[in-house]
Amino acid sequence: MRSIAVINQKGGVGKTTSSVNLASALADSGRRVCLMDLDPQAHASLHLGITAHDGEPSMYEVLCGDASLEQARRPVSDRISVVPSNLDLAAAELELAGEVGREMILRDRLQDDEEPFDYLVLDCPPSLGVLTVNALVAVNEVFLPLQPHFLALHGLSKLLRTVEVVSRRLNSQLRLSGVMLCMYDSNTRLAAEVSTDIDEFFQASKGGREFFRAAKFFETRIRRNIRLAEAPSFGQSIFQYAPESNGAVDYRSLAEEVMAQEAAGRPSRQAAAA
């Protein structure tokens, strides 16, 4: 199983849109996918029409030890399931603050879960708190969505340092394996210039930094597309809402690049542990 955390501490960069639609594209390609919503805003859950009502187990109950992942997981289709979030999850940051080994809770829950999936995709909150660190400890890959804007690199060094520290101290298998550009406008020179700047930044930083030496700057650009913004209000992925739109085309292409990483021999968590 490939386990991927989609993270960026900057909001509004297409993180949740990418988490949901990449997971959906992988499922449409025949893979079994579990999407975990670690954001208290629960946008990934709502995007796929899933709401965690009072009394129903959600990611909050999973992290607090009151429910298993199996109990909290909701099927969306034959090949994709969601572990939903709600606003209660915001309290988990405070409630877990005094817990010994709080960074390992989600990893332990995953180890207890026997459901076979090909992909695990975690939509993380726009912060670097306990929830995001739990995600980084539980997975073996990080995907980083970026907007082609000159502020895209602002705070990026801090984010990469956090990932690197978790990789070094808590999860030696963790790697930054994918960087994706979202909200791309091919008609502007700015987008092309920033794309080049970001690519050069990662190429220059790879030397000597094991945790993202193999990072792939995905060739697919997720173009600005109003259909992507409309789909969540209908509780649907872009493939249900507008399957012929540019957004659907782009996320299918991104999923093909992600699956191609497998063909190139990217190790799974189990294989790496063997």
ABEGO torsion letter per residue (X at the ends): XBBBBBBBABBGAGAAAAAAAAAAAAAAAGBBBBBBBABAAGAAAAAAGBBBBBGBBBAAAAAAGABBAAAABBBABAABBBBBBBAAAAAAAAAAAABBGAAAAAAAAAAABABBBABBBBBBBBBABAAAAAAAAABABBBBBBBBBAAAABGAAAAAAAAAAAAAAABAABBBABBBBBGBBAABAAAAAAAAAAAAAAAAAABGBAAAAABBBBABBBBBBAAAAAAAAAGBBAAAABAABAAAAAAAAAAAAAAAAAAAGBBBAAAAAX
